[in-house]
């Protein structure tokens, strides 16, 4: 009986998809890295819409950052991006003791959505086993933009595999 109760407890406590947790502390080093990425992605007219920037903590010292850049080519438009960074620090060879400054390595970024075209539903994003599921908001055009490519159908979500050094789109449904 006790074994059955333990099994039921463990089964109920294992989530199928863990909701992402928003980062609660400000990280100036990560902010600097994201600012550098935004600078590389924008043109001379566009700028980041700072209130949209959201940081999520995921396992293995990694962070998911979602941000939006507006007004490309002086237009009334916006593009949403998702980037994944890994926190890193040098380690001594023999003892694996960390030392030196903490940095964030960019594992990759994706453009997911444009103005009124499949923007991300941040409250419903989930992460499990290195797979990030990004639900998309319904759009009025039945189009979705993924990495500047217009997908000619309405997508409900994008699943991204987070590898050691890169991101890969696994599924779009």
N, C-alpha and C positions, 0 to 999 in steps of 0.2 A: 504494500500500500504506500509506504513511504517513498519507494522508488518511483511509483506512478505519479505521486504528487510532485517530486523533483522534476520528472520528465515534463509534466504539464507546465510547471513554472518556467522551466528553461525554454520550452517551445513558445510560450506566450511572451517571454521577455526578449526574444530575438526578433528585431524588426526586419521586414522584408526589404524595405528601402528606408534608410535613415534620412530624416529631414535635415537639411543643412542648417547649421547654427550660425547666425550672424556674429561676426567678431565684435567683442565688446570693448576692446582697447584700441586706442589710436596707435598706429605704428608708423613713425616718421620715415623709417628706412623703406618700408613697403610703399608708402605714399610717394616717395621720391622715385622709386622704380616705375610705378604706375604713371606718374607724371612724365617720365621719359618715354614710355611707350605711347602715351597720348600724343606727345610732341611729334613722334615719328609718324603717327597715323593721320594727323590733321593736316589740312592745307592752310594757306595764309589767312583765310577768312573764318575758318571753323574754330570752335572751342569746345571744351568738355563742359557738359552740364553737371556740375559738381554734386548737386543734391541727389542725383541718381546713383552715384558711385556707391556700391555695396560690397562689403568684404565678408566672405564666409570662411570659417575654419573647417578643414577636412583633415583626416589622419595623415600621418607621416610628415608632419611639419609643413603642410601645404596650405595654400590659400587660394580660393576662387574669388576673383575680382570681376564685378560686372560694372561697366561704365558706358556712357553715351556721349557721342560727339555730334554737335549740331552745326548747321549752317555751312555745309560744304559748298563751295563755289557761290557763296552769298545766297544760297537757296533757303527755303523754308523746309528743311529736312533734318532728320537725325538718324544716326546709325548706332545700334547697340553692339557692344563687344563683350566677350567673356575671355578672361585670361587666367591662367593658373601659374602660380609661383611656388617654388620650394625654398623654404628657409634653409640656409646652409652656413656652416662655420668650419674653418680649418680644424683638423684633428691631428694630434701627435701620432706618429706611426705606431709606436710600441704600445702606448697606453690608451689610445683612442680618446684622449682627453681633449675637449674642444678648447680652442684659443683663438684670439684675434677677433676682428669685427664680424658681426652678423650681417649677412647679405641675403638677398632673395634672387634666385635664378628663375628666369622666365622659362617655363616648360612649353608654353605655346599660347596662342590666342586665336579666337575665331570671331568673325562677324556673324551675329545671329540676330537678324531682324533689322528692319529699317522703319522709317516713319510709317506707322499704320500697317506694317507688313510683318506679322508674326513675331511681335515683341515677346520677350521672355517673361514668364510668370515666376517671379523670384520667390514667392511664398510657397510654391509647390515643388521647387527643385529638390532632388534627392540624390544621395550618394551611397554606393555600396560596391565593395570589391573592385575598386579603381574605376568604376563606371559612374559617370555623372549623367543623370537624366534631367533634361531641361524642358519642362512643359512650355508650350507657346500659347500666347493669347489668341483667341479667334480674331481673324482680320476680316475686313470688309471687301478685300480684293481677291481672296482665295489664292494669294501668292505668299511665298516666304522667301526671304533673302538669307542665304548661307554663304559666307565668304564671297560676297559680291556677285554670286550667281543667283539668278531669280529662278526659284523652283516653281513651276507652273501648277501648283496644287496647294491646298491648305494643309499644313502639317500640324499635328497635335503635339509632337515632342521630338527632341533630338537627343540621342544617347551618345555620349563622348567617353572614350576610353582614355584614362590618364596614365600614360606610360612613364617610365623613369625619366625620359628626356623629351617627351612630345605629347601632343594630343591627337586623337584620331576619331573621326566621326564613324561610329559603328552602325547606327540605325537612324532613319528618319521615318516617322510614321504619322 
